[in-house]
Amino acid sequence: MASSSSPQRLLHLLSLILLLFAFCSISESSLFCDAGFGYGESCGVSSSSSTKLLIKGGTVVNAHEMEVADVYVEDGIIVAVRPNIKVGDDVTVLDATGKFVMPGGIDPHTHLGFEFMGSETIDDFFSGQAAALAGGTTMHIDFVIPVNGSLLSGLEAYEKKSKKSCMDYGFHMAITKWDEVVSKEMEIMVNEKGINSFKFFMAYKGSLMINDELLLQGFKKCKSLGALAMVHAENGDAADEGQRRMIELGITGPEGHALSRPPVLEGEATARAIQLAGFMNTPLYVVHVMSIDAMEEISKARKSGQKVIGEPVVSGLVLNDSWLWDPDFITAAKYVMSPPIRAAAHGKALQAALSMGTLQLVGTDHCPFNSTQKALGIDDFRKIPNGVNGIEERMHLVWDTMVESGQISVTDYVRVTSTECARIFNIYPRKGAIRAGSDADIIILNPNSSFEISAKSHHSRSDTNVYEGWRGKGKVEVTISGGRVVWLNDELKVFPGSGKYVEMRPFSYLFNGIGKADAKYLSSLKAPVKRFRATT
């Protein structure tokens, strides 16, 4: 009896093994498909771009004009924008009647797969970009961090990180030290690698921070290469002292972060960077402007004719610092970023500055860490990894906060979320426009539809969301990336490796007139003076 049941038991065991193998072989792709978050062909989506697409009857919005028109796309490129385009049966048609057809958003400021403060951001180049597409952003520019000061090694590391990309992206490059090797590598970045911007950290003493001497050398090199100098403007020495002061006072929680680096430190560093850039006569881009203090310095410089770009981020526009005082550590810690989120008056002032053109475009500084990572600083706010989410939420929050309130127009919305970024980084009109010849990176936004933000439904891998519970009007219902519909009916269909690296050429419009200004300066010197030496 025992011997006759052995084959049955063996067959049963084999069946269980096969069943287990089948279950385990269900790929991550299929699991994401079931959640409406899919990878490529396993979700019924071809890994090639849709060849022909017609967006019919929508209001096409560019940065300076809007019209009711159809948009015809073929092989990932916009072919025609005009009313009543006739197409054959082989073309996929999307009805956009009563909705806005706009360029996909471009986020100028992200940190995906960023190793920082003993952790790595929870979103990599796939999950972060997937989240972006669900929110209507179709390109971002990430910051490459050098490896031991080497730009080439840093770029190599980020090229590996970005192999899983599912949308188009570009790179800025950080500068963390200065020598002749770095100077030569900057030339390679600009002339061979498609990088046209370099970031200098005036904060994070002991890690990323540089001094004024390096800043001047970097500005000088940027100018010669036609590359845009960018700064994280906070006085790092003073912030370091502020942190020690808080610890001495027994303030170790997340509120200590904001208290240790008040707006005056951001204002001082912004003013210093602007003055040094003016001294070198090179354009300057100030990232994540978070305070009235910094904004006013930018305003003053622009009024004087200096070429300074100010980038607020969505967290600074719509949040306030009250959450940092929440008694629950995890709730408070998720809002820790640098420069800190400020009191509500700062956000209101930044919104007004954006509406008046004092600030030019909106980024996110998407740099999310999950609650476990944030808990590294539960006993010392200095150890809380700095960063918040925003890459998925930006387009919705800017619409709800700025357009719905009447602070900016629909065309201005396109300018601050897409077109101005494309112009500054010299990829316009390939990006940032709905016009023949532009890349088919397009969104359809329904102004009458509503949205709600929640960590339970967002596409970031973070288990928290700093905009949790936000409800608003104006929803991105369709996202088209490279001519392919990737977001439709609240379902995301993306696959790793489909994104493309976008090279960005030097000498954007910000450099127009720099040479003439230099010549005018030289002619004004009335020097050197020819002097005659008395003979004895």
BELUR-V724126 format. One record per pair of residues at least 12 apart in sequence whose ideal C-beta (glycine too) atoms are under 10 Angstrom apart, sorted by sequence separation. I is the first residue (numbers start at 1). J is the second residue. If there is no record, write none. Layout:
i=[I,I]
j=[J,J]
This chain:
i=[27,29,30,33,57,58,69,70,111,112,113,128,144,145,159,173,186,219,246,273,274,286,298,323,324,350,373,374,419,420,427,453,455,456,477,486,29,30,56,57,58,69,70,72,74,110,112,113,129,144,145,158,173,202,218,243,246,247,273,297,298,322,323,374,418,419,453,454,455,477,479,481,28,29,55,56,67,69,70,71,72,112,113,114,128,144,200,201,215,242,243,245,246,270,284,321,373,398,399,402,418,419,453,454,455,484,27,55,56,67,68,69,70,72,110,112,113,125,143,144,158,200,242,245,246,286,295,320,369,370,398,402,417,418,452,453,454,475,479,26,54,55,56,67,69,70,112,142,155,173,182,215,242,243,244,270,294,319,324,369,418,422,452,453,454,482,54,55,70,74,111,112,125,144,154,172,173,242,243,269,284,295,324,368,369,415,452,453,454,481,482,53,54,55,73,110,144,155,171,200,239,242,243,294,319,323,367,369,395,398,399,414,452,453,481,482,53,54,62,72,73,110,112,142,154,199,200,241,242,270,321,322,367,368,369,398,414,451,452,453,481,52,53,54,81,112,142,154,173,198,240,242,266,274,289,315,321,367,368,369,414,451,452,52,53,60,73,107,198,210,239,240,270,273,289,295,316,320,321,322,365,366,367,368,450,451,51,52,53,60,107,110,151,154,171,173,200,238,239,266,271,275,284,285,286,287,288,289,290,294,315,319,320,321,322,365,366,367,368,395,450,451,50,51,52,53,55,60,70,71,142,151,171,172,173,175,176,198,209,238,239,242,266,270,271,274,278,283,284,285,286,287,288,289,290,316,318,319,320,321,365,366,367,368,394,395,418,450,451,452,49,50,51,151,170,171,172,173,174,175,176,198,208,238,241,266,267,269,270,273,274,277,283,284,285,286,287,288,289,313,316,320,364,365,366,367,449,450,451,49,50,51,53,54,71,78,107,140,151,170,171,172,173,174,175,176,197,209,211,236,266,267,268,269,270,271,272,281,282,283,284,285,286,287,288,290,291,315,316,319,320,321,364,365,366,418,448,449,450,451,49,50,53,54,55,57,70,106,149,150,170,171,172,173,174,175,196,209,210,211,235,238,239,265,266,267,268,270,271,274,275,278,281,283,284,285,286,287,290,313,315,316,318,320,321,339,364,365,366,417,447,448,449,451,48,49,52,56,57,69,105,110,140,142,144,146,149,150,170,172,174,198,209,234,238,239,263,264,266,267,270,271,274,278,288,289,290,320,338,363,364,366,446,447,448,449,48,49,56,68,104,105,107,112,114,139,140,141,142,143,144,145,146,148,149,176,203,204,208,209,237,263,265,266,267,269,270,273,274,278,288,289,313,319,320,337,362,363,364,366,446,447,449,459,56,68,104,113,114,116,138,139,140,141,142,143,144,145,146,147,148,149,152,196,198,199,200,201,202,203,207,234,235,236,261,262,263,264,265,266,267,268,271,277,278,317,318,338,364,414,445,446,55,71,105,107,110,112,114,115,137,138,139,140,141,142,143,144,146,149,151,155,195,196,197,198,199,200,201,202,203,204,205,206,209,235,238,239,263,264,267,271,274,277,278,316,317,337,364,445,446,54,56,70,105,106,107,108,109,110,111,112,114,139,141,143,145,146,150,151,154,176,190,196,197,198,199,200,201,202,203,205,209,234,235,238,262,263,266,270,275,277,316,317,337,363,444,445,446,54,69,104,105,106,107,108,109,110,111,115,149,150,152,153,176,178,182,186,190,195,196,197,198,199,200,201,202,203,204,205,233,234,235,237,263,274,315,318,362,413,444,445,446,54,68,103,104,105,106,107,108,109,110,125,129,133,149,151,152,155,175,176,177,178,197,198,199,200,201,202,203,205,233,234,235,236,317,318,336,362,364,443,444,445,457,459,53,54,66,102,104,105,106,107,108,109,111,130,132,133,151,155,159,174,176,183,187,190,191,202,203,205,206,232,233,234,235,274,312,316,317,334,443,444,445,52,66,103,104,105,106,107,125,126,129,130,132,150,151,154,175,178,179,182,183,186,190,201,202,203,204,205,233,234,235,273,312,316,334,362,410,443,444,459,52,57,58,60,66,103,125,126,129,130,146,149,152,174,178,182,186,189,190,203,204,205,233,234,317,333,334,362,442,443,444,54,55,56,57,58,59,124,125,126,127,128,129,130,132,151,152,177,178,183,184,187,190,202,203,232,233,235,313,317,334,410,442,443,52,53,54,55,56,57,58,59,124,125,126,128,129,151,155,176,178,179,183,186,187,189,205,231,233,270,312,333,336,441,442,443,51,52,53,54,55,56,57,58,59,61,62,63,125,126,127,128,129,146,175,178,182,186,231,233,312,335,362,441,442,51,52,53,54,55,56,57,58,59,60,61,62,63,124,125,126,129,155,175,178,187,233,270,310,330,331,333,334,362,440,441,50,51,52,53,54,55,56,57,58,59,60,61,62,120,124,125,126,128,152,183,186,231,232,233,312,330,333,336,439,440,441,442,444,50,54,57,58,59,60,61,115,125,151,175,183,231,312,317,329,330,332,333,403,439,440,441,58,59,60,175,178,230,231,310,311,333,404,439,440,442,444,55,57,58,113,114,125,151,229,310,330,333,354,403,439,440,443,444,56,113,144,231,294,317,329,330,333,336,55,112,115,175,231,293,312,316,329,340,399,113,114,151,175,229,290,310,312,316,337,339,341,351,354,355,113,229,290,291,310,311,312,314,315,329,330,333,336,337,338,354,395,399,112,113,144,288,290,291,293,310,311,312,313,314,315,316,329,332,335,336,337,338,396,112,288,289,290,292,308,309,310,311,312,313,314,315,329,334,336,337,351,355,395,400,113,144,229,233,288,290,291,292,295,309,310,311,312,313,314,315,333,336,337,351,355,356,357,362,400,287,290,291,294,308,309,311,313,314,329,332,333,336,355,356,399,112,229,230,231,233,292,293,296,311,313,334,335,337,354,355,141,143,144,145,173,175,219,223,228,229,230,231,232,233,234,291,292,295,299,311,334,347,351,354,355,361,362,363,396,397,144,172,175,222,227,228,229,230,231,232,233,291,292,295,298,302,303,329,334,352,357,360,361,362,396,141,143,145,172,174,226,227,228,229,230,231,232,233,234,290,291,292,293,294,302,351,360,361,362,395,396,397,112,173,215,219,223,226,228,229,230,233,234,289,290,292,295,296,299,302,324,351,355,359,361,396,143,172,174,203,215,218,219,222,223,224,233,291,292,295,299,300,302,354,357,361,362,363,393,110,219,220,221,223,291,295,299,357,361,362,212,216,219,220,222,223,233,234,290,292,298,299,360,361,393,212,215,216,219,220,221,222,233,289,292,298,355,360,361,392,413,439,106,107,108,110,146,203,215,218,219,220,222,259,296,298,354,361,104,106,109,145,202,203,216,217,219,258,295,357,360,361,439,104,106,108,202,212,216,218,219,233,257,289,295,360,389,410,215,219,233,259,289,294,393,202,203,255,258,389,392,202,254,255,257,258,391,392,393,202,255,256,391,392,404,254,255,270,289,319,389,391,401,404,202,254,255,269,289,390,397,400,403,404,202,253,254,255,319,389,396,400,401,403,431,253,254,266,315,316,318,389,393,400,430,200,253,266,286,315,389,392,393,394,397,399,400,401,431,253,265,266,289,314,315,388,393,396,399,400,254,257,265,285,288,290,313,314,315,318,387,389,390,392,397,399,400,427,253,254,257,263,266,285,287,288,314,318,388,389,390,396,398,399,427,254,255,258,261,262,263,288,313,314,317,388,389,390,393,396,397,399,425,426,427,254,257,258,260,261,262,287,315,319,388,389,396,426,427,228,230,253,254,257,258,261,263,314,315,318,387,388,393,395,396,425,426,253,254,255,256,257,258,260,262,263,266,314,317,318,395,396,422,424,425,426,428,228,230,254,255,257,258,259,313,314,317,395,426,427,428,254,258,314,315,318,422,426,257,258,263,314,318,425,426,200,257,258,314,317,318,371,392,395,424,426,255,258,317,370,423,424,425,426,199,201,254,312,422,423,424,39,117,143,198,314,423,116,197,199,374,108,143,373,374,37,109,117,370,373,374,39,116,370,371,372,38,116,368,370,371,37,368,369,370,371,37,366,368,370,368,369,366,368,37,368,32,36,368,239,239,239,314,234,312,234,311,232,233,234,232,311,311,309,309,172,311,172,309,254,257,109,256,260,334,108,259,260,254,258,253,254,256,257,252,253,256,257,341,40,252,253,255,256,39,252,253,254,257,252,253,256,334,252,257,334,335,337,251,252,254,334,336,252,253,333,334,335,334,232,247,330,331,204,246,247,330,334,203,246,247,331,203,246,201,243,331,243,244,243,285,285,283,240,323,143,319,318,319,318,315,319,314,315,318,314,318,109,108,109,108,109,204,203,228,228,228,226,108,309,109,307,308,108,307,109,307,108,307,107,307,107,307,305,307,305,141,143,140,140,142,143,283,285,140,283,284,137,197,283,196,197,282,283,135,137,196,197,282,283,195,196,196,283,132,282,194,281,132,281,131,281,131,281,128,128,281,128,281,127,123,123,121,122,123,121,122,123,121,122,123,121,122,120,121,122,119,122,116,119,122,140,170,108,109,114,117,121,108,109,110,111,114,116,119,120,137,172,107,108,109,110,111,112,114,119,137,106,107,108,109,110,111,112,114,118,119,135,137,170,107,108,109,110,111,112,117,135,136,137,105,106,107,108,109,110,111,119,134,135,136,137,170,107,109,118,131,132,133,134,135,136,137,105,107,117,118,131,132,133,134,135,136,168,117,131,132,135,136,128,130,131,132,135,170,129,130,131,132,135,168,122,128,132,136,168,119,121,127,128,117,118,119,120,122,117,119,121,123,117,118,122,117,119,121,123,116,117,123,116,117,114,116,168,114,168,167,111,111,228,227,228,112,139,226,227,228,110,111,137,138,141,226,227,228,109,110,136,137,140,225,226,227,109,136,139,224,225,226,228,107,139,141,228,107,141,222,226,227,107,226,105,139,141,107,107,139,223,226,105,105,104,223,139,102,105,138,139,223,100,139,138,138,139,100,138,137,138,138,136,137,136,194,196,197,102,105,133,135,136,193,194,195,196,102,105,136,194,195,196,197,100,107,133,193,194,196,102,103,105,106,107,192,193,194,195,196,197,102,103,105,106,108,109,167,194,196,100,104,105,106,108,168,100,103,104,106,107,108,167,168,190,102,103,106,166,167,190,191,102,103,105,106,108,135,166,190,102,108,189,190,106,135,103,106,167,166,106,106,134,135,134,135,103,106,134,135,103,106,133,134,166,104,105,131,132,166,167,103,104,131,132,166,103,130,131,165,166,103,104,129,130,131,166,168,169,170,171,102,103,128,130,131,164,165,166,167,168,169,170,171,102,103,127,128,164,165,166,167,168,169,170,171,172,101,127,128,163,164,165,166,167,168,169,170,171,127,128,163,164,165,168,170,103,104,106,126,127,162,164,165,103,104,105,123,163,165,103,104,123,124,162,103,104,105,122,123,102,103,104,121,122,123,136,137,162,102,103,121,122,135,136,101,102,121,122,135,136,138,101,102,122,134,136,137,138,139,159,66,100,101,102,133,136,138,66,99,100,101,135,137,138,66,99,100,134,65,96,99,100,133,64,99,100,132,133,61,63,64,66,94,96,98,99,133,138,61,62,63,65,95,96,98,99,132,138,61,63,64,94,96,98,99,59,63,64,78,136,61,62,63,81,129,134,135,61,62,63,77,81,133,134,61,63,81,82,133,63,64,78,80,81,62,63,78,80,130,134,61,62,63,78,79,81,130,134,78,79,134,63,77,78,133,140,63,77,78,133,134,139,77,78,79,131,133,138,139,141,77,78,130,71,76,77,78,130,139,141,71,72,76,78,130,63,69,71,73,75,76,129,130,73,74,130,133,62,67,73,129,66,72,126,63,71,73,126,127,129,62,63,126,129,62,63,71,105,125,126,62,104,124,61,62,71,126,60,100,102,105,125,60,104,58,62,99,100,104,101,104,99,104,55,99,101,96,60,61,96,94,58,61,94,55,58,59,94,53,55,58,58,59,53,55,50,49,94,92,94,106,78,76,79,76,77,78,76,77,73,75,76,75,76,71,73,74,73,73,58,36,35,37,36,55,35,76,55,32,53,50,53,49,52,53,49,50,51,53,49,50,51,48,49,50,48,49,50,48,47,46,45,45,45,46,38,43,45,47,43,44,45,46,47,49,43,45,47,48,36,43,47,43,36,38,39,40,42,45,36,37,38,39,40,41,36,37,38,39,40,35,36,37,38,39,40,35,36,37,38,39,40,33,39,40,33,39,32,33,32,32,32,29,29]
j=[39,41,42,45,69,70,81,82,123,124,125,140,156,157,171,185,198,231,258,285,286,298,310,335,336,362,385,386,431,432,439,465,467,468,489,498,42,43,69,70,71,82,83,85,87,123,125,126,142,157,158,171,186,215,231,256,259,260,286,310,311,335,336,387,431,432,466,467,468,490,492,494,42,43,69,70,81,83,84,85,86,126,127,128,142,158,214,215,229,256,257,259,260,284,298,335,387,412,413,416,432,433,467,468,469,498,42,70,71,82,83,84,85,87,125,127,128,140,158,159,173,215,257,260,261,301,310,335,384,385,413,417,432,433,467,468,469,490,494,42,70,71,72,83,85,86,128,158,171,189,198,231,258,259,260,286,310,335,340,385,434,438,468,469,470,498,71,72,87,91,128,129,142,161,171,189,190,259,260,286,301,312,341,385,386,432,469,470,471,498,499,71,72,73,91,128,162,173,189,218,257,260,261,312,337,341,385,387,413,416,417,432,470,471,499,500,72,73,81,91,92,129,131,161,173,218,219,260,261,289,340,341,386,387,388,417,433,470,471,472,500,72,73,74,101,132,162,174,193,218,260,262,286,294,309,335,341,387,388,389,434,471,472,73,74,81,94,128,219,231,260,261,291,294,310,316,337,341,342,343,386,387,388,389,471,472,73,74,75,82,129,132,173,176,193,195,222,260,261,288,293,297,306,307,308,309,310,311,312,316,337,341,342,343,344,387,388,389,390,417,472,473,73,74,75,76,78,83,93,94,165,174,194,195,196,198,199,221,232,261,262,265,289,293,294,297,301,306,307,308,309,310,311,312,313,339,341,342,343,344,388,389,390,391,417,418,441,473,474,475,73,74,75,175,194,195,196,197,198,199,200,222,232,262,265,290,291,293,294,297,298,301,307,308,309,310,311,312,313,337,340,344,388,389,390,391,473,474,475,74,75,76,78,79,96,103,132,165,176,195,196,197,198,199,200,201,222,234,236,261,291,292,293,294,295,296,297,306,307,308,309,310,311,312,313,315,316,340,341,344,345,346,389,390,391,443,473,474,475,476,75,76,79,80,81,83,96,132,175,176,196,197,198,199,200,201,222,235,236,237,261,264,265,291,292,293,294,296,297,300,301,304,307,309,310,311,312,313,316,339,341,342,344,346,347,365,390,391,392,443,473,474,475,477,75,76,79,83,84,96,132,137,167,169,171,173,176,177,197,199,201,225,236,261,265,266,290,291,293,294,297,298,301,305,315,316,317,347,365,390,391,393,473,474,475,476,76,77,84,96,132,133,135,140,142,167,168,169,170,171,172,173,174,176,177,204,231,232,236,237,265,291,293,294,295,297,298,301,302,306,316,317,341,347,348,365,390,391,392,394,474,475,477,487,85,97,133,142,143,145,167,168,169,170,171,172,173,174,175,176,177,178,181,225,227,228,229,230,231,232,236,263,264,265,290,291,292,293,294,295,296,297,300,306,307,346,347,367,393,443,474,475,85,101,135,137,140,142,144,145,167,168,169,170,171,172,173,174,176,179,181,185,225,226,227,228,229,230,231,232,233,234,235,236,239,265,268,269,293,294,297,301,304,307,308,346,347,367,394,475,476,85,87,101,136,137,138,139,140,141,142,143,145,170,172,174,176,177,181,182,185,207,221,227,228,229,230,231,232,233,234,236,240,265,266,269,293,294,297,301,306,308,347,348,368,394,475,476,477,86,101,136,137,138,139,140,141,142,143,147,181,182,184,185,208,210,214,218,222,227,228,229,230,231,232,233,234,235,236,237,265,266,267,269,295,306,347,350,394,445,476,477,478,87,101,136,137,138,139,140,141,142,143,158,162,166,182,184,185,188,208,209,210,211,230,231,232,233,234,235,236,238,266,267,268,269,350,351,369,395,397,476,477,478,490,492,87,88,100,136,138,139,140,141,142,143,145,164,166,167,185,189,193,208,210,217,221,224,225,236,237,239,240,266,267,268,269,308,346,350,351,368,477,478,479,87,101,138,139,140,141,142,160,161,164,165,167,185,186,189,210,213,214,217,218,221,225,236,237,238,239,240,268,269,270,308,347,351,369,397,445,478,479,494,88,93,94,96,102,139,161,162,165,166,182,185,188,210,214,218,222,225,226,239,240,241,269,270,353,369,370,398,478,479,480,91,92,93,94,95,96,161,162,163,164,165,166,167,169,188,189,214,215,220,221,224,227,239,240,269,270,272,350,354,371,447,479,480,90,91,92,93,94,95,96,97,162,163,164,166,167,189,193,214,216,217,221,224,225,227,243,269,271,308,350,371,374,479,480,481,90,91,92,93,94,95,96,97,98,100,101,102,164,165,166,167,168,185,214,217,221,225,270,272,351,374,401,480,481,91,92,93,94,95,96,97,98,99,100,101,102,103,164,165,166,169,195,215,218,227,273,310,350,370,371,373,374,402,480,481,91,92,93,94,95,96,97,98,99,100,101,102,103,161,165,166,167,169,193,224,227,272,273,274,353,371,374,377,480,481,482,483,485,92,96,99,100,101,102,103,157,167,193,217,225,273,354,359,371,372,374,375,445,481,482,483,101,102,103,218,221,273,274,353,354,376,447,482,483,485,487,99,101,102,157,158,169,195,273,354,374,377,398,447,483,484,487,488,101,158,189,276,339,362,374,375,378,381,101,158,161,221,277,339,358,362,375,386,445,160,161,198,222,276,337,357,359,363,384,386,388,398,401,402,161,277,338,339,358,359,360,362,363,377,378,381,384,385,386,402,443,447,161,162,193,337,339,340,342,359,360,361,362,363,364,365,378,381,384,385,386,387,445,162,338,339,340,342,358,359,360,361,362,363,364,365,379,384,386,387,401,405,445,450,164,195,280,284,339,341,342,343,346,360,361,362,363,364,365,366,384,387,388,402,406,407,408,413,451,339,342,343,346,360,361,363,365,366,381,384,385,388,407,408,451,165,282,283,284,286,345,346,349,364,366,387,388,390,407,408,195,197,198,199,227,229,273,277,282,283,284,285,286,287,288,345,346,349,353,365,388,401,405,408,409,415,416,417,450,451,199,227,230,277,282,283,284,285,286,287,288,346,347,350,353,357,358,384,389,407,412,415,416,417,451,197,199,201,228,230,282,283,284,285,286,287,288,289,290,346,347,348,349,350,358,407,416,417,418,451,452,453,169,230,272,276,280,283,285,286,287,290,291,346,347,349,352,353,356,359,381,408,412,416,418,453,201,230,232,261,273,276,277,280,281,282,291,349,350,353,357,358,360,412,415,419,420,421,451,169,278,279,280,282,350,354,358,416,420,421,272,276,279,280,282,283,293,294,350,352,358,359,420,421,453,273,276,277,280,281,282,283,294,350,353,359,416,421,422,453,474,500,168,169,170,172,208,265,277,280,281,282,284,321,358,360,416,423,167,169,172,208,265,266,279,280,282,321,358,420,423,424,502,168,170,172,266,276,280,282,283,297,321,353,359,424,453,474,280,284,298,324,354,359,458,268,269,321,324,455,458,269,321,322,324,325,458,459,460,270,323,324,459,460,472,323,324,339,358,388,458,460,470,473,272,324,325,339,359,460,467,470,473,474,273,324,325,326,390,460,467,471,472,474,502,325,326,338,387,388,390,461,465,472,502,273,326,339,359,388,462,465,466,467,470,472,473,474,504,327,339,340,363,388,389,462,467,470,473,474,329,332,340,360,363,365,388,389,390,393,462,464,465,467,472,474,475,502,329,330,333,339,342,361,363,364,390,394,464,465,466,472,474,475,503,331,332,335,338,339,340,365,390,391,394,465,466,467,470,473,474,476,502,503,504,332,335,336,338,339,340,365,393,397,466,467,474,504,505,307,309,332,333,336,337,340,342,393,394,397,466,467,472,474,475,504,505,333,334,335,336,337,338,340,342,343,346,394,397,398,475,476,502,504,505,506,508,309,311,335,336,338,339,340,394,395,398,476,507,508,509,336,340,396,397,400,504,508,340,341,346,397,401,508,509,284,341,342,398,401,402,455,476,479,508,510,340,343,402,455,508,509,510,511,285,287,340,398,508,509,510,126,204,230,285,401,510,204,285,287,462,197,232,462,463,127,199,207,460,463,464,130,207,461,462,463,130,208,460,462,463,130,461,462,463,464,131,460,462,464,463,464,462,464,134,465,130,134,466,338,339,340,417,338,416,339,416,338,339,340,339,420,421,420,421,285,424,287,424,374,377,230,377,381,455,230,381,382,377,381,377,378,380,381,377,378,381,382,466,166,378,379,381,382,166,379,380,381,384,380,381,384,462,381,386,463,464,466,381,382,384,464,466,383,384,464,465,466,466,365,380,463,464,338,380,381,464,468,338,381,382,466,339,382,338,380,468,381,382,382,424,425,424,382,466,287,466,466,467,467,466,470,466,467,470,467,472,285,285,287,287,288,386,386,424,425,426,426,309,510,311,509,510,311,510,313,511,313,512,313,513,314,514,513,517,517,363,365,363,364,366,367,508,510,366,509,510,364,424,510,424,425,510,511,364,366,425,426,511,512,425,426,427,514,364,514,427,514,366,515,366,517,368,518,366,367,520,368,521,368,366,367,366,367,368,367,368,369,368,369,370,369,370,369,370,371,369,372,367,370,373,391,421,360,361,366,369,373,361,362,363,364,367,369,372,373,390,425,361,362,363,364,365,366,368,373,391,361,362,363,364,365,366,367,369,373,374,390,392,425,363,364,365,366,367,368,373,391,392,393,362,363,364,365,366,367,368,376,391,392,393,394,427,365,367,376,389,390,391,392,393,394,395,364,366,376,377,390,391,392,393,394,395,427,377,391,392,395,396,389,391,392,393,396,431,391,392,393,394,397,430,385,391,395,399,431,383,385,391,392,382,383,384,385,387,383,385,387,389,384,385,389,385,387,389,391,385,386,392,386,387,385,387,439,387,441,441,386,387,504,504,506,391,418,505,506,507,390,391,417,418,421,506,507,508,390,391,417,418,421,506,507,508,391,418,421,506,507,508,510,390,422,424,511,391,425,506,510,511,392,511,391,425,427,394,395,427,511,514,394,395,395,514,431,395,398,431,432,518,399,439,439,440,441,403,441,441,442,443,442,443,443,501,503,504,410,413,441,443,444,501,502,503,504,411,414,445,503,504,505,506,410,417,443,503,504,506,413,414,416,417,418,503,504,505,506,507,508,414,415,417,418,420,421,479,506,508,413,417,418,419,421,481,414,417,418,420,421,422,481,482,504,417,418,421,481,482,505,506,418,419,421,422,424,451,482,506,419,425,506,507,424,453,422,425,486,486,427,428,457,458,458,459,428,431,459,460,429,432,459,460,492,431,432,458,459,493,494,431,432,459,460,494,432,459,460,494,495,433,434,459,460,461,496,498,499,500,501,433,434,459,461,462,495,496,497,498,499,500,501,502,434,435,459,460,496,497,498,499,500,501,502,503,504,434,460,461,496,497,498,499,500,501,502,503,504,461,462,497,498,499,502,504,438,439,441,461,462,497,499,500,439,440,441,459,499,501,440,441,460,461,499,441,442,443,460,461,441,442,443,460,461,462,475,476,501,442,443,461,462,475,476,442,443,462,463,476,477,479,443,444,464,476,478,479,480,481,501,409,443,444,445,476,479,481,410,443,444,445,479,481,482,411,444,445,479,411,442,445,446,479,411,446,447,479,480,409,411,412,414,442,444,446,447,481,486,410,411,412,414,444,445,447,448,481,487,411,413,414,444,446,448,449,410,414,415,429,487,413,414,415,433,481,486,487,414,415,416,430,434,486,487,415,417,435,436,487,418,419,433,435,436,418,419,434,436,486,490,418,419,420,435,436,438,487,491,436,437,492,422,436,437,492,499,423,437,438,493,494,499,438,439,440,492,494,499,500,502,439,440,492,434,439,440,441,493,502,504,435,436,440,442,494,428,434,436,438,440,441,494,495,439,440,496,499,429,434,440,496,434,440,494,432,440,442,495,496,498,432,433,496,499,433,434,442,476,496,497,434,476,496,434,435,444,499,434,474,476,479,499,435,479,434,438,475,476,480,478,481,477,482,434,478,480,477,442,443,478,477,442,445,478,440,444,445,480,440,442,445,446,447,442,444,440,440,485,485,488,502,480,480,483,481,482,483,482,483,480,482,483,483,484,480,482,483,483,484,478,457,457,459,459,478,459,500,480,459,480,480,483,480,483,484,481,482,483,485,482,483,484,482,483,484,483,484,485,484,484,484,484,485,486,493,486,491,493,495,492,493,494,495,496,498,493,495,497,498,487,494,498,495,489,491,492,493,495,498,490,491,492,493,494,495,491,492,493,494,495,491,492,493,494,495,496,492,493,494,495,496,497,491,497,498,492,498,492,493,493,494,495,495,496]
